[in-house]
Amino acid sequence: MFDILLSEPTGQPLYMQLYTQIRRHIQSGLIADGVRLPSVRSLQQQAEHQ
């Protein structure tokens, strides 16, 4: 699994932070081809625990 770290104080919208991090994880090979991404609910729960 991989971590997605979101931060409201950055000034960047959360959806752009999410997009940027997922894109970087794919480009770096951390997210392999065919891997299922976490659900929105799972991401929300993860964000609440940060």
Stockholm file with secondary structure:
# STOCKHOLM 1.0

chainA/1-50         MFDILLSEPTGQPLYMQLYTQIRRHIQSGLIADGVRLPSVRSLQQQAEHQ
#=GR chainA/1-50 SS CCCCCCCGGGSSCHHHHHHHHHHHHHHHTSSCTTCCCCCHHHHHHHHHTC
#=GC SS_cons        CCCCCCCGGGSSCHHHHHHHHHHHHHHHTSSCTTCCCCCHHHHHHHHHTC
//
